[in-house]
Amino acid sequence: MKLLFTLLCTMTLSGCSVANYVRLKYENDDIRPQWQAQKNKTQLQADTGLKPYVYMSINGIQGFKMMLDTGASVSILKDSEKVKRLGLKEGYSLELGGWGDGENSYGFQTDVKSIKLGDVHFNDVSFAYMLVTKSEYFLRPDEAVYDGVIGHDILKHFAWHIDPRAGTIEISSNAYNAEYAGVSIPMRIFLSKLYLDSKIDLGGNQTMEQEVVLDTGSRHYFKLNNYFVRDAGHAYRGKTVTGSDFGLSGQTIHQRGTIPKLQISDLTLKNVKTNFIEGGDDGKSVIGSSILNHFSYVIDYHNLKLHLNPYENKSFKAKYNLLGMELRKLTNGAFVVRYVMPDMAAFGSGIQVGDEVLSFNGVNASELAQKEWLALSATEGEHRLCIARDNLCFELLAKNIEGYSQW
């Protein structure tokens, strides 16, 4: 009963939406992975750009691109064009919240007969079907460049070996052999999320200990809830810039800085780019994929360990958006401007939210992945960006900021 009450208190939903979300969390408790004969692991078709994605079959139809999201309690299908063609039946209504200060995303529960990941499949799986193209999460429907999210209810059955550099993802029914792992970090599960212990150095002789969520669905490095900073009697006093993030509850504006050190078990990272988010004591601080992508890593649900294997000649170094634009990829290959950061290179240039970016430094936007765009935006120097509106082009000068991106 206490667990249920805690769950209800952590939701930002109301009325029957709360009850329906709780109901959905337990819908898939009885599903089990069905392996092909003699198989206990399988390589998946994958995309390991900024976040990990795999391709999944639904009801015998191949090619659904799904993000692996350890921060999601349930698995979600978006109303992308490919998903809409499945003609799935509408079940009970749902409201789903996440990052953002706006309205929650609305949708409904739905059932699929089967899903298939490589050599393993599940039968009779329940999903949240979210109308995200009509929510504050999207500015325009053609931002739906992937089809959904694989959450805890499916992730928990496997050990997930993700190698961002090689672009591979493998799942296994067996626990990972950690003999050659660089760092093995214990995890625990609470309310269908993975938690790690951390020690945070804010500078100025201010340190604090806090549990953090492992969130592969976040492309950022580290999100630290300012509620806990203030509750510990601390305040981050370093240089910050204003940034924006978008989630299932719309947009949230926050400050970004660089903390001197973040320690997670035996892993120590220095000069960590940090988003200082705001929220009550139910807000979660998270470790995101930009940290994980410095390693070949295994999220092992069998023994609740995160195994990090460092790449040769690759030490941790955060990258910073020096141009000051938050861009989202579109289905036509272009990017759309979702936010222009104050006091950064693009601010005051004439670039506006909603502009469609067609090229960058003479390269067609369709040839640039989101990861490549972020790498370019973190490069000092002059850049040329062209948009569809009136065929305008802009010359932008990206500079490091003392105390933020340079120290």
C-alpha positions, 0 to 999 in steps of 0.5 A: 500500500505504501508503494502504491501511495508513493507511486501516486504521489510521484505522478503529476496526473489526476483522477482516472488517469492516475489509476489507468497509468498504474494499471498500465505499469502492471499490464506486462507483468506476465509476458515472457521472452520467447527465444528461437531454439538454442538461442540466448542472445541476439544482435539487434539492428541498431542506431547508437547516435545520441541515444540508443535505438533498435528496430523492432517488428510489430504484428509481423511488420518490420522496421519500427525504430524504438528508443531504449529508455531506462527512464521510462516505466512503460513502453510507448508507441508514438503516433508516427505515420508508420505506427498509425498504419497499424490501425491499433485499437484504442483502450483506456485513456492515458495521460503521460507526463515527463520533463516540461512545464506545460501540459501532459501528453494524452493518449490511450492504452493499446495491445499488440499481438506480438513484437520481435527483437532479433531472435526473441519475441513477446506475445500480447504486449500492452503499450501506451499510445501517445498522441505526441504529434499533437502535444507540446513535445512537438512543434510540428508532426514531422518531428516524429522521426522514431516510432516509440520507446522501449521501457522498463517493462521490456528492458528488464528481461535482458542484459543490454550490451551497447557499443556506441562506437561500433554501432551495435546493440546485443541482448542476452538472457544471461548475466554479463561476464564482468571479468573485463569490465572497466567499472561495474556499478551497482544499481537498484530498481524503484518504481521501475527506474534504475538508481545509482549512488553519486557524489557531486562536487559543486565547487567551493568546497560543496559536495553532496551525495545523491541517488540518480536515475540512469536515463538512456532516454536523455541525450544530456550528460547530467541533470541535477535537481536544484531542489536537492542542491538548496535542500543541502544548503548549497548553491552552484556559483559557477558560470551558467547559460540559459538552455531549454529541454522538451519532454512529454510535458512540453518545454522547460527553461533551465540553467546549464553549468559545469560541475568540477566532479561527478563520482559514481561508484569507482567512476570519476568524471571531471568537468561535467556539463550539468543541466540544473533543473527545477522541481520538487523533491519528487524530481529525479536527477539523471545520468544521460546518454552523453556520459554513457557514450564514452564507453561500451556499456552493459545495462544488466538487469539480471544482476543489477549492474552497469558495466562500463568499458572505456574506449582506448584513447578516449577520455571523458570530455563534455561538448558544448553547444556554442552556437546556442540553438536547440534543433530537432531532426525532421522526417524530410532530413532538415532540422527545425529550430526549437529554441535559441539560447540567450547570449549565445552566437545565434541569439539576435541573428534573426534565426527564429523558433520554427525555422527549418534549417536546410544546410550547415557549412555548405552541407545539406541538412539531410546528410547530417545526423543529430549527433553530427550537428551537435559536434559541429555546434560545439566547434569554435569558429565561423559557421554558415547556416541556411534556412528555408524562410526567404532562403536566408543564410546566417554567418555565426561565430561560435566562441567558448565561454570562460567558466562554462565550456572552457576552464 
